[in-house]
Amino acid sequence: MKKALYGLKQAPRAWYERLSKFLLEKDFSRGKVDTTLFIKKKLNDILLVQIYVDDIIFGSTNDFLSKELSQDTQSEFEMSMMGELNFFLGLQIKQTKNGIFFSKSNFCIDLIHRFGMENVKHMATPISTACYLDKDDIGQSIDIKKY
């Protein structure tokens, strides 16, 4: 039983290692800050691949690079292409010709339902709009790494 459970814990790591090796062999470089981000530069174009557990998100400034990655990964791994990104890690994503827009409205609606707040009085802006915040020049700096 312990061996079976231990093997299950290691499966995501093994998958990530195999996929990382594949991407690095395809001339990607690993992100310096986020090691689950892989970057490939080709002339003036860039291809980004983000891995999260068993999900892969990728995008490029050149459609050919995206199609090439899609074909390469599907020939190497058993996977399906789900199409354009609409939802990831709780974020709703809307892609238009004017840009990419992120929203968490579904998450907010779920919270409202969970806490029974469907019939409460709402406000357009929940804080005072007449209060202005300025930099505290004499205040102490906070090292957030300590907390």
Helices and strands as residue ranges (DSSP letters): H 2-25, E 29-30, E 37-42, E 45-52, E 55-60, H 63-76, E 87-88, E 91-96, E 99-103, H 105-114, G 144-146
